[in-house]
């Protein structure tokens, strides 16, 4: 599943490993896949084979320590949200762990509530990273410029843009939007271009394609349904416009970005 989240617990002590897994399995209630590894090597191999969203690792382990594990996964461009666990409270461990991107540092013995609180915080971080990842990949620089300009634009144009943004699924003719803001269509067209620096038609197209990109990355909806959600009557026409604006087909865009998503975080 595209949206399935995985938590990996790494500890060389079998009792600790199973105790943490039992606690998280009960907390997750089937919403997270909770995996375990008894060594750093096993963890690295597992993370090469599937995406891990949250890594919970002991610091003191034979062969590969928790800190060495963090360095190795960083070298391999694997970046889950990390919680470190240790029976030691020496400051240098925590300092090094924080430098390597750890968001939480828990001391053994770990209370169930402390563990769950740390994991719930990590889940929020994962969600934020994924939202930022989607934003980076669907961003349209021209729309960013338009949005900057709209803060000082004519109030009527801001109102028109809000109406467009909330009705992307609809047909959205210039005449209809002009009527909504109580302007003559010809005058509205000129005013829109003057303030947005793009035509009404280009703005609508760019917003629709941006919406389509968000849906392509964040959902499993078929292309035909995404076309409809973005305001296109036929998938064929949607694919044509998407390719003209983005240089690739919607299917290629989804494939490329889902692969990037699996390789990140």
N, C-alpha and C positions, 0 to 999 in steps of 0.2 A: 504493500500500500504506500502511496506517495506521502501521506501525512502521518504514518506510523512513527512514533518516537522510541528510541532505544537508549537504555541506561546500561552502562557497563561498570561492574564492580570488580576491582583488581586487588587481591590480597592473598598472601601465601599461607595464611592461617585458615584451614578449612572451616573451623567453627565460626570464626568472625565472618567469613565469606557467606556462609549459609544463613547466619543470623541477619546480616544486612539484607540479603536477598529476600528472606521471609518477610521482613518488615516492609520492604519496598513493594513486593508482590501484593501484599495485603493493601497497602496504601494506593497502589496503581489501579487495582480493581480491573485489570485487563486492558487499561488504556495505554500502558507502556510495556514494552518488551524489556524485561530485566535479565541481562546476561551476566555471567561471571567468568573470570579468568584467574588462575592461580599464580601467574607469573607475568612479568613485563613482556616477555617474548610472545606468550600466548595472546596477550592483549593487543600487541602490535599486529599480529597476524589476523586477528579477528577484525580489527579496525580497517585493515586493507580490504577485507572481503565485504564489509557492510558499514553503513553510516552509523556512527555512534553520536548521539546528541549530548549526553551527559556522561562524563567519566568520573567515577569515584575511585581513587587509588590510595593504597597505603604508601607511606614514604619509605619505610624500612622493609625492603625485600631483598633476598639473595639474588646474585647475578646482575639483574637490572633493578636499580632502586626506582622509587616513584619519580624522583627528580630526573633521573636518566631517561625514564619512560617519557616524561613531558618533553625533554629535549629531542628525543627521537621522533615523536609524533609531529613536533613543530617542524623538524627537518623535512618530514614527508608531507607537509602542508595539510595535516589533519588537525582540525581545531574544534574539538567538542568543548562544551562548557565544563570546567574542571573543579572538582571538590577533592582536597587532599585530606587524608586521615593519618594520624600518627599517635604513637604512645609517648612521643617526645615533645617537649615544649620549647626546645632551644630556639632562640630567635632567628638564627641563621637559616634554619629550615623554612620557617614561615616567610622570611624575607626572600629567599630564593624562589620559593613556590609562587609568591605574589609576582615576582619579576617574570615568571614563566606563564603568567595569565590565569592563575588560580583565583576563583571568586570566593572560595570559602576554605577554611582550614579547621578541621575538627579533631579534637583530642580524644583518644581512647581512655576509658570505655565510653562509647557514644550512646547517649540517651536516644530513645526512639523519636521523641519530639524534636530534638536537635537535628537528627538526621533528616526527618521529614521537612522541617523548616528550611534546611539547606537545599534540599532537592526542589522544593516548591519555588525557592528563589531562583535556582538554576533553570527551572522550566520557564520562568518569566524572561530570563536572559536569552534563552533559546528562541522564544517567540519574538523578542525584540530584534535579534540578529536576523531571523528569517524575514521579518518585515523590512528591515533595512536592505537585505539582499534583493528582495523583490523591487523595492524602490529604485535601487541602483540599476537594475536590469530593465525597468520599464520607463526610466526617466526620459523625457523629451526636453532637450535643452531649450527649444523654442517655446515650449509651454511654460517652462520656468521663467523665461524672460517676460512672457505675456502676463504671468501671474504677478511678477514684480511690478510691471507697468499698471496692472489693474488696481493696485493699492492706491494709485493717484488718478486713476481713470474716472471718467464721467460716471456718476452714480447709476445712470441708466444702463451703461455698458456692463458695470459690475452685476447689476440685477439680471441682465440678459445672460451673462456667463453662468451665473448661478442656476438660472432656469435650464440652460443647455446641459450643464453638468448633472442635473437631476432628472433629465429626460433623454438621455443618450439612446435608450431603447426605442424611443418614438421616432416618427418621421422627421421632425424638426425642420420645417421650411423657414426661410428668412422672413416670409410674410407672417407666419404664425408667431415667431419670436418678436417681431416688430410690433405686432398687435398686442402682445403680452406687456410690452413696455410703453405702449401708447404712442408709437412713432410711425410716421410714414415709412414704408419699406425702403424707398430710395434713400431717404435721409438717414435711416438707421444703418443701412449698408455702408454709407460714407463715414458715419460717425464711428461705427465698429472698427473699420480698418484704420481710421485715424488714431484711435486709442489702443487697439490690440496689436497694430502693426502687421496683421494678417487679415485676410478676408474672412467673412463669416463662415463660408464653406470650408476653408482650410482649418479654422479653429475646431469646427465640429468634427472633421475627419481626424485630426490629431488627437482630440479627446476620446473619440471612439476607438482608435487604434491603441491608445494607452490603456483604456479599459479592457480591451481584448487581451493585451499582453499580461495584465494582472491576472485575468481569468485563466490564461494558458499556463501560467506558472503555478498559481495557487489552487487550481481545481483539476479534476479529471474530466470535465465536461467535453463532449464531442465538439469538433470544429463548427458544425452546423448550429449547435446551441449557442456557442460563443458568438458566432456571427449575429444571431438573433438578439442576444443580450447587448451586443454593441450597436444595434440599430440597423443591421443590414438584412435585407429581405432574402437574399440568396447567399449561400456559402461561396459560390463561384465568384461573385462580385467582391465579397469580403476578402477572399484570398488574393484577388487581383490588386485591390487597394492596399492591403497589408504588405504585399511584396513590393509595390511601388514606393511605399513610404519607408519600409524597414530593410529592403534588400533580400529578405528571405521569406519563405512561406510560413504560415502559422505553425504547421507541423514541425518544420525545421527549427523554428524559434523555440517551441516547447521542448523538443528533444535536446537541443543544445543547452537550454537553461535548466532543465531537470537534471541533466548530467552534472552541470556546475553545482547545482544544489546538493547532489549526492556527495560531491567531492569536498564540500565546505562544512564548516562548523563542527 
